[in-house]
Amino acid sequence: MVDVSQHELVPDHSIVDEATLDDVLEEYNIKKTDLPKIKRTDPAAPDDAEIGDVIKIARDSRTTDRAVVYRLVVS
């Protein structure tokens, strides 16, 4: 079976720690539940991600060298 998360076209996915998450939520003046969602079963999600975690996705961008987005893990 192929491990999709290791494919060169899949951007980096990492779980955000609580301190960093608090800073991000404060910066954008939002709640965790306002974030876009990602399913726990998504093949690109980290194996140790649990429902309620927030994942940081960092991908290459043509306009900004690096684009960072955050997703809330749901069932």
Secondary structure, DSSP 8 states (H G I E B T S, - for coil): ---GGGSTTS-EEEE--HHHHHHHHHHHT--GGGS-EEETT-TTS-TT--TT-EEEEEEE-SSSSEEEEEEEEE-
